[in-house]
Amino acid sequence: MPAHDDLTPDERLTLSVGGVAHHDWERFSVDSSFLIPADAWQLDVGVSHSRLPPEVVPGARVILSASGETVMTGLIDDVSEMVTRSQHLLTLSGRDNAAALVDCSAPVFTESELTLDEVMRKVVAPFGITKTAIHADKSVAPKKFTINPGETAWEALLKVAEVNGLWPWVAPDGTLIIGGPDYSTPPVATLTMTRDRGGNILALNRQTSIAGRYSQVTVLAQGHGTRHHDGVHDRKGTATDTGFTLYRPFIRSMSDTDTDDEATARARKILSDSRLKALTLTVTVRGLRTPDGVLWAPGQRVAVKSEIHGIDGIFFMMSRTLRGGRGVPQTTVMVLKEDGIWIPDAYPHRRHKRKGKHAEGTWTDWRDIR
């Protein structure tokens, strides 16, 4: 990995704002995670003149890119200037297009017979998000969908996504997506660590836990009445992790649900989220890209082999952080989870049969969760 000063401008992380661009950072950090609603970034730069560029103000729209490839689209949240006798340091920080959805209240409405795409557009259109997509084999919206005063736009999206056992996130180009990963895609790279600390992994931490894990999840809900049907007060869905031997049940009451299948989908989603906490690999590697030149990004599948940890399997990337700066080697820190567990029902016919093991034994299959 060449030193940062030896990189060409196109290889550096570039911030474009108001028609101007900058790429020579003292430090930079760009986070992206499925489990954090709004991805964040922070850039530190030394200022050689007394005035800031007029384009650099909170609320300005920005694009972060590397080699011309978009890493994130969003807004500047904060601008901070630190001036000492020897230094004038400017710190910019912000989030992606989901920031307004997290911060602000959703438009209040009650509608019937909308599609999922129509609900998405109705919620996010006031915030300037014009591109939406659904990444799932099938999706539905509740027969009657209501946003109550005080609900944020993100909470409204979560509510409609949960009906399908799906999840919302924002792509690097600013597209709002509701869906899940396709676990049939091949791994983008193989990361290795040998007993003599060789391989392409700089650091690997494995954490196992039972905190927040459940053996069974039950969702209780009710169905609203219509002109043609009476209300139902005993909707129920249950999901069980048959591979988890401890007795740790969890019951959640939820709002209107049209069918027992929807209640079951919500139960499976809660159970899969709890199972994600069982195993976490935090891996640091050189550079911002895979060996094939693809930017590291959440949603990728990665093969990991560590002789020290006894790991040999495929994992799913839940989050990653790009880091670097002047004279600092660029690195990527990724958080990997058990493959095939998060949002398993988005593409049910494309599930990839996983092979591999870690120190605790062989992989279990999603079919162990019913």
N, C-alpha and C positions, 0 to 999 in steps of 0.2 A: 504494500500500500504506500504510494508516494505521500510525502508530506503535503499538507494543505497548500502551502505556498507554491508547490510545483504543479498543482492542478490547473487546467485551463478553466476559464470562466464557465464554460458550459458544463463542466464536471462538478461545479460547486452548487450549493443550494442558493437559488435565486429568489428574491422577493420582488414582485412586480406590483406597483401601486401608482395609480394616477398617471400612467404612461412612462414612468421611470422605473429603473431596476437597480438592484444592488446585490452583490454576491460575496463580498469580503467581510466575513463576520469574525468578531473575537470569539464568540461561542454561539452555537445554535442547538436547539432541541425541538423536535417535532414529534408529537405523540399521536397515535391513532389506535383506538380500542373499540371493540364492539360493545363493551360493557360500560363505557363512559359516553353519555349522550352527545357531548360536543367535544371533538378532538381539539387539542390545544397545541400552540407553538410559542416559542420565545427565541428572540434574536438579540444579541448584543453587538453593537458596532461602535468603534471609536469615531467621533465626529471631528473633522479637521477644520471646520469653520464654525462661526458663532451662531449661525442661524440654521434651523432645521429646514429640510425641504418642505414647502408648503403642502405637498401631497400627503405627508406623514401626519395624520391626525386620527384620533379615535373615531371609529365608524367608517373609515375608508375601506373600500373593497380591495382585497389583495389576492394574488395567486403565488403560491410557493411551487417551485419547479426544480428539477434536476435534469440536466442534459436535455432541456426542452420538454420533459415529461412532467405533467402536473402531479404534484404531491398532495396539495390541499388548496381548496378555495374557501375564502371566508372574509372576516373583517378584523381590523385592528381593534382590540378592546382597550389596551392601556399603552400610553407612551410615558416613559420615565427618563429623565435626564439627571445624571450625576456628574457634577463638575467639581474637580479638585484642582490644586495648584499644578498638577502634572497631567491631568487627564480629563477629557470630556467624553463620557460614555452615555450612549443612547440605548435604552432597552425597549424593544417592541414586543408586545405579546398579544395574542388573540386566539380565536377559535374558528372552527369551520362554520358552514351555513346552518348547522343545527343550533348554534348559540341562541338565536332569537327564539327558536321553538322551545328551548329550555327555559329562557328567561321570561317569556311573555305569555299572556293569557290567550287561549284559543278563541276564535269567534264562536259565540254562543248560538247553537241551533239545534233543532230536532228534525230529523228527516227519516223517511221510510223508503225502503226498496232502493237504496243506493248501492252501487258496486264498491268494492274496496278502493279502486282507483279514484272513483268520484269522491269518496270520503277523504282520501289523502289530499287531493287537489283542493278541496273545499277548506281543509284545515290550514294548508301551508301557503296557498296563493297570496293571502294578505302580507306575507313576509318576503315576497319576491322570489320564492322558489317555484320555478316554472317546469322543471324537469322531474318526473317521478317514474318509478319502475317497480314492478313486482317480480321478485326472484323466488318463484315457487311453482310447483306443478298446478296447483289449484288454490283458489282463495275465495273467501266470501266476506260480506259485510253483514252485521246484524240486520235483521228485518227492520228494526227501529234503532237509530243511533242518536244519542243525545250527548251534547257537551254542556256541562253545567257551569254556571258562573264561577270563576276562580280556577278552573282547570287550565293548566298550561297546554300549549299546542303539543308538546312532547308527551304529556300524560294522555292526551286524546289519541295520539298515534299508537302509544303503547296499548291502550284499551282495545282499539280495533285490531291491532296485530295479534294480541293474545287470543282473540276468538279463533284464529287460524294456527295458533302455536308458532307464530313467526315473530320477527323483531325488526324494528326500524333502524336504519343508519344512513349516513350521508357519504356518497362516493367522493373521491378526490376532485372530480369535475363539478361537484355541487349537486348532483342528482340525489333526490331522496328515494331510498329503497326500502321496501318492506319485503322480507323474505328470509332466506337462510342459505347456508353454503351447499355446494354440490360436492359431496364427499367421493364422487367417482373420478374427480380430477386427479391427475398424477402429482406426486410430490415435486416441488420446484427445486429442491436441492437435498443433498445428503450432508449432514453436519456430524463431525467425528471428534472424539477425544480419546487418546490412547493412554495407557497406564503411565507412560513417560511424559504426559502432558502435551503430546504431539497432536496433530490434526488441525482442522480449521476453526475449532471452537476456542475462543479466548477464555471464557468462563462459563460454567454451567452449575446452576443451583437447582436441586430437586427438593420440593416440599410436598409432603403427604399429610393429610388432615382428615378428621371426621367432623370438624366444626361446621355446623350448618348443613350437615347431611341428613337425609331422611330415607327411611326404609319404605315408607308408603305415604302418598299424598292423596288427600280427598278434597275435591272441590264441591261445595254446595252452592246452588244458585236457584234462581226462579226465572220463569219465562213470562214476559208481559202478555196481557190479553190483547186481542185485536177484534175487529168487527166480526171475524169469522171463527175465532177460537178463544176459549176461556184461558185465563192465566194459569200457569203451572208453578207450583210452589216447592216441588221436590226434585229439581234437576240435580243430578249427581254424576261425578266422574272420578275415577280412581286410577292411580298409576302406582306400580310396585316395582322396586328394585330387588329382584330375586337374588342378585349377587352380593347384596349388603346384608350381613347376618345380624347386626345390632337392631334392636327394636327402637325405632325413632320415627313415630308417626307424626304427620302434620295435616291439619285441617284448615282450609281457608274458605270463607264465605265471599262470594262475588256477586256482582250485580246481574242484571238481566242476561240470560243465556237462552238461545233459541232451542238447542237440542242437548241431549246427554253427551253426544259425540263432541260438542264444543266444550263442555265441562271437562271431558276426558282429555282433550287436547291441552286445556289449561293446566290440568294436573300433571300431564307429561312434561310440559314446559317447566313447571316449578321443580319437578323432580330432576330433570336434566340439569337445570341451573345448580341444584344442590350437589349433583354428582360432579360438576365441573370443579368444585372446591377440593375434591379428593386428591388430585395430583396436579402440580404446577411445575413446569420446567422454565427457568429463566436463563436464557442463552444469550451470550454476547459474541458477536462476530465482527470481523473487519469489514469496512465499507458499507455502502448503502444498498448494494445489489447482490443478487444471487450470482453464482459462478456463470450463469448464462446471461447476465446483464439485466435481469428483471428487478425492479425496485421491490424490496421487502415490503409486504403489506398484509394486514389482517385478512384472514380468509384463506391464506395459502396453507397447503399441507407440506410438512417437512419431515424427512427421515432423519432420525437422530440415533447415533451409535456411540456409546460411551462405555469403554471397558471398565472404568473405575466404578461407575454407577450400576453397571449391569443392564444398561438400556440398549435396546435394539428394536425400534419400532417407528411407526408413523404417527405424527402429532399434528394438531390443528393450531394455527397461530391466532390467538385471541387479540393480541395487541403487539405493537412494536414502537420503539422510540429511536429516531435517527439523531445522532449526535456528532458534533465536530466543531471546528473553529480554526483560527489562525495558528498554525504550528501544531495543531492537535489532530491526530489520526481520526478519520471518520469511522464511526462504529454504529452498529445496530444492536439494540437490546430487544429481544423478542420474548413474549410470554406465550408458552405453548401449553395446550391442554390435551386431554384424552381425545383421540380422533373419533368422529362420528357421533358425539354426544350432544353438542350444542345445536339446537334447532334441527332435530333429526328427521322431521316429517316434511320439510320443504320439498325435497325430491325423494319420496319414498321408494321409487323404482330404480334409483340410481345409487343405492347404498353400496359402498365399496367394502368388500370383505377384508378386514384388517388382519394383518399378521405381524407378530412382533412380541416383545416382552420387555418388562422392566424388572426392577429388583423384587417387587412384590409377587411376581409370577406372570402368567400369561394374560393376554388381553381378554376382557369380557366383551361380549357383543351387545349392541343396543337391544337385541331381542331379549336380553335378560331384564329389561325394564318393560313392564306391561301395565 
